[in-house]
Amino acid sequence: MNIGLIGSGGREHALCKKLHGSKLCKKIFCFPGNGGTENLAKNIEVDILNFTELLRLIKLHKIDLVLVGPEEPLSLGIVNFLKKNKIKVFGPSKYAARLEGSKAFMKKICKENNIPTAKFRICKNKKQVVEYLKSLKLPIVVKADGLAAGKGVTICKSKKQVLNVSEEIFKGKFKSSNKLVVEEFLVGEEASYFLIVDKNSFKFFGTAQDHKRVGEKDIGPNTGGMGAYSPAPIINKNVEKKIINKIVKPTLKALRKENHPYTGFLYVGLMIVKNEPYLIEYNVRMGDPECQVILPRLKTDLLKIIKFSINNNLKKINIKWNKEKSMTIVLCSKGYPGKYKKNILISNFKNLKQNKKDIVYHAGTKIINGKLLSVGGRVLNFTSSGNNLFMVREKIIKMIKKLKWKSGFFRKDIGWKILDRK
């Protein structure tokens, strides 16, 4: 099969690498890809929101199946567009993608189906925010309704901050949001639970915990993710049963009832409070950097699983996992998540030794005139597997230091919560 992969981040490099190892895969075309996918696939420079141009390229290269990595094209309806043009595509419809595309939509589904989540109110103006503040204790969470590249959530420590953040959103800080969600702050532990879903059923697709804050010990502004590890020890069999019965099944049933069944990867973002799972958010694709720690643990052919999903036959496949633990640490450009320099040379990359257990996934990189340059805030994802997560982390840090890239920074404490417990 010829595969088309849309996206350019670390997640897409991880997907590309796994697909490249499939016996069913003939050739991969990445739209637009990055410096890492260039060695596995044909990168094609294109605006991924220009659906007409994407369709032309898909037909030109005789692509049999399209995988969509990022959330924005999914939310804008690329799956509906490609299906209408008789192209096989893996991912949720525009309606189902609202689970991520609109925090308000997700919260309404929770309310209508008794899905456990933080107490909330959808606000369209400052007056509504002020009114709701009276019933909440600090800290308070403010979320932009639409997509915000992982930067639309603020944990506010004062009511003044709530009003300031809300005003920024109402004034159009995020193009996709003219309303917001104000919700109570839950004290617990975050975890991510992943599924692959077809119209009839779903299968478990790994667990992970990531670190969103830029600074060590989880301080500072939110980012797209500074690192992650898998599996998430907090999700035991008892908690998993509750996630499935109280959150996943009611959500999928609600979408089927509306005649918009979910298909694709589904990322369940959770807060675990005293062994009780609460839904914090849904993402309608694999996470980034969670994908980079889940896929190295997958033993079953990824393309085979996706084919079963597209044919609504997931019930018939047994997905197998490696028992080792996996961790990724993200090397970022200095200044991220604020302003950072682009097109900086990464000169020592060829000195890094990679194997099945030690992989460097590219994110914000590009090869120009044979040289590897940084072009994004999150640049490289150093990933390693093993039985001892502390040793895995030490190994990753050694690899990053070997690169000697002075324009970057990283967190040395990924996994600190579980490693400090031991």
C-alpha positions in Angstrom: 0.0 0.0 0.0 1.0 3.6 -0.7 0.5 5.6 2.5 -0.1 9.4 2.8 0.8 10.8 6.2 -0.3 14.3 7.1 1.7 16.3 9.6 5.2 17.4 10.5 5.8 16.7 14.2 7.4 14.1 16.4 4.2 12.1 16.4 4.3 11.9 12.6 7.9 10.7 12.6 7.0 8.0 15.1 4.0 7.0 13.0 6.1 7.1 9.8 8.8 4.9 11.4 6.3 2.3 12.6 4.5 2.2 9.2 7.8 1.9 7.4 8.4 -1.3 9.3 5.1 -2.8 8.1 5.1 -5.6 5.5 1.9 -4.1 4.1 3.6 -0.7 3.4 5.0 -0.1 -0.1 5.8 3.7 0.0 5.1 6.6 2.4 4.4 10.2 1.3 4.6 12.8 4.1 2.7 16.1 3.9 5.0 18.0 4.6 7.0 15.7 7.0 10.3 16.8 8.7 14.0 16.0 8.8 13.4 12.6 10.2 10.6 11.4 7.9 12.8 12.4 4.9 14.9 9.2 5.4 11.9 7.0 5.4 9.4 8.6 3.1 9.0 11.2 0.3 8.4 14.6 1.9 6.1 16.9 -0.1 5.9 20.6 0.9 2.2 21.6 1.1 -0.2 23.6 3.3 -2.1 20.8 5.1 -5.1 23.0 5.3 -5.3 23.3 1.6 -7.5 20.3 1.1 -7.9 20.7 -2.7 -4.1 20.7 -3.2 -3.7 17.7 -0.8 -6.3 15.8 -2.9 -4.4 16.5 -6.1 -1.2 15.2 -4.6 -2.9 12.1 -3.1 -4.3 11.2 -6.6 -1.0 12.1 -8.3 1.0 9.7 -6.1 -1.6 6.9 -6.2 -2.0 6.9 -2.4 -4.2 4.0 -1.1 -4.7 5.2 2.5 -4.3 8.6 4.3 -3.5 9.0 8.0 -4.1 12.4 9.6 -1.7 13.2 12.4 -2.6 16.7 13.8 -5.9 18.0 15.1 -6.5 21.1 13.0 -7.2 19.4 9.6 -9.4 16.8 11.4 -11.4 19.6 13.1 -11.8 21.4 9.7 -13.3 18.2 8.1 -10.5 16.7 6.1 -11.9 13.1 6.7 -15.3 14.2 5.2 -13.6 15.9 2.3 -11.4 12.9 1.4 -14.2 10.4 1.8 -16.4 12.4 -0.4 -13.7 12.2 -3.1 -13.4 8.4 -2.6 -10.1 8.4 -0.8 -9.6 5.9 2.1 -8.7 7.9 5.2 -8.2 7.0 8.9 -9.5 9.5 11.4 -12.8 10.9 12.8 -15.4 13.0 10.9 -15.7 16.7 11.4 -18.6 16.2 13.8 -16.8 13.6 15.9 -13.6 15.8 15.9 -15.6 18.4 17.9 -14.7 16.3 20.9 -11.3 18.1 20.7 -12.2 21.1 18.6 -14.7 22.5 21.1 -14.3 22.2 24.9 -17.9 23.3 25.2 -19.1 20.5 22.9 -17.2 17.9 25.0 -18.6 19.3 28.3 -22.2 19.2 26.9 -21.7 15.5 26.1 -20.4 14.9 29.7 -23.5 16.7 31.1 -26.0 14.9 29.0 -24.5 11.5 29.6 -23.4 11.7 33.3 -19.7 11.4 32.4 -17.5 12.4 35.4 -15.7 15.7 34.7 -14.9 18.9 36.6 -17.8 21.2 37.5 -18.0 23.8 34.7 -19.8 26.7 33.0 -19.6 27.6 29.3 -19.2 31.4 29.2 -19.8 33.7 26.2 -19.1 37.0 28.0 -17.4 38.6 31.0 -20.7 38.9 33.0 -21.2 35.1 32.9 -17.6 34.6 34.1 -18.0 37.0 37.0 -21.3 35.3 38.0 -19.8 31.8 38.0 -16.7 32.8 40.0 -18.9 33.3 43.1 -19.5 29.5 43.3 -15.8 28.4 42.8 -12.8 28.1 45.0 -9.3 29.0 43.9 -7.4 27.9 41.8 -9.7 28.0 38.8 -9.2 26.6 35.3 -10.0 28.7 32.2 -10.1 27.0 28.9 -10.4 28.5 25.4 -13.2 26.7 23.6 -11.5 26.0 20.3 -8.1 24.7 19.3 -5.1 26.5 20.8 -2.0 24.2 20.1 -1.9 23.0 23.7 -1.7 26.6 25.0 -5.4 27.4 25.6 -5.6 26.2 29.2 -4.7 28.4 32.2 -4.7 27.5 35.9 -5.6 30.8 37.6 -4.5 31.5 41.2 -6.6 34.7 41.6 -10.0 35.9 40.4 -8.2 38.8 38.7 -6.2 36.4 36.7 -9.4 34.6 35.7 -10.9 37.8 34.4 -7.7 38.8 32.6 -7.3 35.5 30.8 -11.0 35.4 29.9 -10.8 38.9 28.4 -7.9 37.9 26.2 -9.9 34.9 24.9 -13.0 37.0 24.3 -10.8 39.6 22.4 -9.6 36.8 20.1 -6.3 35.6 21.4 -7.1 32.2 19.8 -8.8 32.6 16.4 -10.9 29.5 17.1 -12.5 30.7 20.3 -15.2 33.3 21.0 -16.3 31.5 24.2 -14.6 29.7 27.0 -15.1 27.1 29.7 -14.5 28.0 33.4 -14.1 25.0 35.6 -13.2 23.8 39.0 -9.6 22.7 39.7 -9.3 19.0 40.4 -6.5 17.8 42.7 -5.2 14.5 41.4 -2.9 13.0 38.9 -3.1 13.4 35.2 -2.9 10.4 32.8 -3.7 9.6 29.2 -5.6 6.6 28.0 -5.6 5.7 24.3 -7.9 3.8 22.1 -8.2 2.8 18.5 -11.9 2.9 17.5 -14.1 1.7 14.6 -17.9 2.1 14.1 -18.6 -1.1 16.1 -16.0 -1.4 18.8 -12.7 -0.2 20.2 -9.4 -1.6 21.4 -6.9 -0.4 24.1 -4.0 1.5 22.5 -1.7 2.2 25.5 -1.4 4.6 28.4 1.0 7.4 29.1 1.7 10.4 31.4 3.2 13.6 29.9 4.6 16.8 31.3 3.0 19.9 29.9 4.8 22.6 31.9 8.0 24.1 30.6 9.9 24.0 33.9 11.2 21.2 36.1 8.8 20.0 38.9 6.0 21.1 36.5 6.2 24.8 36.9 5.9 27.6 34.3 3.6 28.0 31.2 2.0 25.1 29.4 3.7 23.7 26.3 2.8 21.1 23.7 4.6 18.6 25.9 8.1 18.4 27.3 8.3 14.6 27.7 6.3 11.5 28.6 6.5 7.9 29.7 4.5 4.8 29.2 2.7 2.9 30.7 1.0 5.1 33.2 1.2 3.2 36.6 -1.8 5.1 38.0 -4.1 3.4 35.5 -4.6 0.0 37.1 -7.3 -2.6 36.1 -9.8 -1.1 38.5 -9.4 2.4 37.2 -9.3 1.2 33.6 -12.7 -0.5 34.1 -14.1 2.8 35.3 -12.6 4.7 32.4 -14.3 2.4 29.9 -17.7 2.2 31.6 -18.1 5.7 32.9 -16.3 7.7 30.1 -15.5 5.9 26.9 -18.7 3.8 26.3 -21.1 6.7 27.1 -19.2 9.0 24.7 -19.1 6.6 21.8 -22.7 5.7 22.3 -23.7 9.4 22.3 -21.9 10.0 19.0 -23.5 6.9 17.4 -26.9 8.1 18.6 -26.3 11.4 16.7 -25.4 9.2 13.6 -21.8 10.3 13.7 -19.9 7.2 14.9 -16.3 7.7 16.0 -13.4 6.2 14.0 -9.7 6.7 14.5 -7.3 7.2 17.5 -9.0 8.5 20.6 -7.0 10.1 23.4 -8.8 10.3 26.7 -7.2 13.0 28.9 -7.9 12.2 32.6 -7.5 13.4 36.1 -7.4 10.5 38.6 -8.8 11.6 42.0 -8.7 8.9 44.7 -8.9 6.1 42.2 -11.8 7.8 40.3 -11.2 9.0 36.7 -12.5 12.4 35.6 -12.5 13.4 32.0 -10.4 16.5 31.4 -10.2 16.6 27.6 -10.5 14.5 24.5 -8.0 14.6 21.7 -9.1 13.1 18.4 -5.6 11.8 17.4 -2.5 10.3 18.9 -0.9 12.6 21.5 2.5 14.3 21.0 4.8 13.3 22.8 2.7 10.3 24.0 2.7 8.7 20.6 6.5 8.6 20.8 6.5 6.4 24.0 3.5 4.2 23.0 4.5 3.1 19.5 7.9 1.7 20.5 6.0 -0.7 22.9 3.7 -1.9 20.1 4.4 -5.4 18.8 1.6 -5.8 16.3 1.9 -4.3 12.8 0.4 -0.8 13.0 -0.8 -0.7 9.4 -2.6 -4.1 9.9 -4.4 -2.6 13.0 -5.4 0.5 11.0 -6.7 -1.7 8.1 -8.9 -3.6 10.6 -10.2 -0.4 12.0 -11.1 1.1 8.5 -12.9 -2.1 7.7 -14.8 -2.0 11.1 -13.2 -5.3 12.1 -11.2 -4.3 15.2 -12.9 -7.1 17.2 -11.0 -9.6 15.1 -7.5 -8.4 15.9 -5.4 -9.1 18.9 -3.0 -6.2 19.7 0.2 -7.2 21.4 2.5 -5.0 23.6 6.1 -5.1 24.7 6.3 -5.2 28.6 9.2 -2.7 28.7 8.7 0.9 29.8 9.4 3.8 27.5 10.3 7.4 28.0 10.8 10.4 25.7 12.4 13.8 26.6 11.8 16.7 24.2 14.8 18.9 23.3 13.4 22.4 22.7 14.7 25.6 21.1 15.7 28.2 23.8 12.8 30.6 24.4 10.1 28.0 23.8 7.1 28.2 24.4 7.7 32.0 23.8 9.9 33.4 21.0 12.7 31.3 19.7 15.2 31.3 16.8 14.7 29.2 13.7 17.1 27.7 11.1 19.8 26.8 13.6 22.2 24.1 12.6 22.2 20.8 14.5 25.7 19.7 13.6 26.4 16.6 15.7 23.3 14.6 14.9 25.2 11.9 13.0 27.2 11.1 16.1 24.1 9.7 17.9 23.9 5.9 17.9 20.3 4.7 17.4 18.9 1.2 17.7 15.5 -0.4 18.4 15.5 0.7 22.0 17.1 4.2 21.5 15.4 6.4 18.9 15.5 10.1 18.2 12.2 11.3 16.6 12.4 14.5 14.7 9.8 17.2 15.4 10.7 20.8 14.4 13.5 19.9 12.0 14.2 20.3 8.3 17.0 19.2 6.0 18.1 22.1 3.8 21.0 21.6 1.4 22.0 18.4 3.2 22.1 20.1 6.6 19.8 19.5 9.6 18.2 22.7 10.9 15.8 23.4 13.7 12.6 25.1 12.5 10.2 24.6 15.5 9.9 25.1 19.2 10.0 21.4 20.0 12.9 20.1 17.9 13.9 16.5 18.8 12.3 13.7 20.9 14.9 11.4 22.5 13.2 8.1 23.3 14.4 5.0 25.0 13.0 1.8 26.4 14.0 -0.6 29.2 12.9 -2.3 32.4 14.0 0.5 34.8 12.6 4.0 34.0 15.3 5.7 36.1 18.0 4.1 34.0 16.1 4.8 30.8 16.0 8.5 31.8 19.8 8.5 32.5 20.5 7.0 29.1 18.4 9.6 27.3 20.1 12.5 29.1 23.5 11.1 28.1 22.3 11.0 24.5 21.1 14.6 24.6 24.4 15.8 26.1 26.3 13.9 23.4 24.5 16.1 20.8 26.0 19.2 22.3 23.3 21.5 20.8 23.8 24.8 22.6 20.6 26.4 21.2 18.4 23.9 23.0 17.1 23.0 26.5 15.2 20.1 28.1 13.7 18.9 31.3 15.9 16.5 33.3 13.1 15.4 35.6 10.6 13.7 33.2 8.8 11.0 35.3 9.8 12.7 38.6 6.5 11.9 40.3 6.7 8.2 39.9 10.5 8.0 40.2 10.6 10.1 43.4 8.0 7.8 44.9 10.2 4.8 44.7 
